[in-house]
């Protein structure tokens, strides 16, 4: 009987260096996958933003077909990117260019429609925001009824959305007469409302219903703070009515919020709009992934070279639609 033992060759183990190489390769592969996923995610957001812009553009084109101009959004702030604006709307000049001031200036013709909320929300606002912040309905006498410019009286912000939805239907329910479903009635006799709404309530509701019905389907599911208007559910998913503005101050110690309706890009930021008199052209855009942009009407030639380079970086990823 052969009792001679046969030796089994031992497998060589990985050396420490080999293990480090393997780990490094895995890290590179994982990093590459994450970069691809991130790029795919950004491409998807950009594509969704383009689709949202196109739908708003369709509504704007409908407005032009009806009225012969693009929405004549009034200024609600300074268009100068070299000015800084405080919470009360007061502006001061600054020497350094910042993205915050540039974005604010680009929003001087806003997209948002802001308005006093219905009275049934007054208690909710008080409970939600805590002491010292109220619905505008609580103290209508805090506002100067004879002034009409924003920010002289911050009751109604007539941004782009206010031209694309029927205003009375957006602000409240005036068709069934329920006072709780309407803002305080005195606000509609204020100069700020009357300056931008020339007809009687019933005449305006009839005119806007006929006009907006043409393009409102384009805004289905698109409006941040939207609701069902003329049978169209305009509410953005998970951000339907009501949504509220930032906190505004008025008079001495009065702070309040308004209802708001707007349209955002796929990064969750409000779109930008610009149109100059006689409103025969417009620019509609998103600030893109970086959230930085620049006013459409500020001449680049007025910028020094370093600021021009800075602005170039801000706007290189902007997503733009414009009239042809």
C-alpha positions, 0 to 999 in steps of 0.5 A: 500500500502506497502511503506516500502523501501527495502535497496539495499546491497552496493558492497564493493569497491576494497581497495588500497592494492587490487588494488596494488596487481592486478596491480602487477599481471598484470605487472608480466603477461605482463613482462612474455609475453615480456620475452616469445616474446623476447626469441622467437625472439632470438630463431628465430635469432639463427635459421636464423643464423644457416641457413645462416651458413649452406648455406655458409658452402655448398659453402665452401664445393663446393670450397673444392671439386673444389680445394682440400683446404678450402678457404685460406684467408690471414691474414689482421691483428694481430690474437693476442687478446692482441694487439690493432690496430689503423686506419692505421693498426699499432698494440700495445700490451696491458695487459688487455683483451677486447672484442673489441680487441678479436673480431678484432683478431678473424676477422684477417681472414676476411669474407668481400671482399673489393675492389675499387668501380666502377668509376660511384660511385665516385661522389656519394661517394664524395657527400655522405661522404662529404669533404676529403673522396673519392673513391680510383679511384680519386687518384690511385697514393696515393697507393704504387703499389709494396706492397701487404700486408694488411694493407700496401696497403688497396685496396683489402681485400681478405676475405672469400667472395672473394673466393666464388664469381667470383672476376672480376664479383663482382668488376665490369662489365668487360664483356661489356667493360663499363669503368664506371662500373669498378674500375680504371684499374691501380689497377689490375696491383698493386702487391696486386691484382697480388699476389692473382690473378695469371692468366690473366683477361680472364683466371681467369674470365673463371675459376671462372665462371665455379667454382663459378657457382656450389655453387653460388646458396647457396649465393642467397639473402645472401651477404651484398653488393651483386648484381646479379652475374652469374644470381644469385641475391646474395644481402641481402634484403635491403642491396644490392650493393653498400655497403661501407667499413669503412673509411681508411687513406692512405698517408698524409691526404688521406681518402677513402672508398672501396666497400664491400661484406660480410655475416652477422648473423641474429643480423646484425654482420659479421660472423667469419672464421678461417682456417690454412695452409694447409687449410684442416679444418675450423671454421665458426661462429657467435658471437651470441646475445652478439656480443662477441667472441674470436680467434679460434686459441688462446690457452685458456691455455695461459689465466689467470683464470679471463680471461678464465672465461671472454672468457667463457662468451663471447663464450657461445652463439656463433653459430659454424659450423666447418669441420668434 
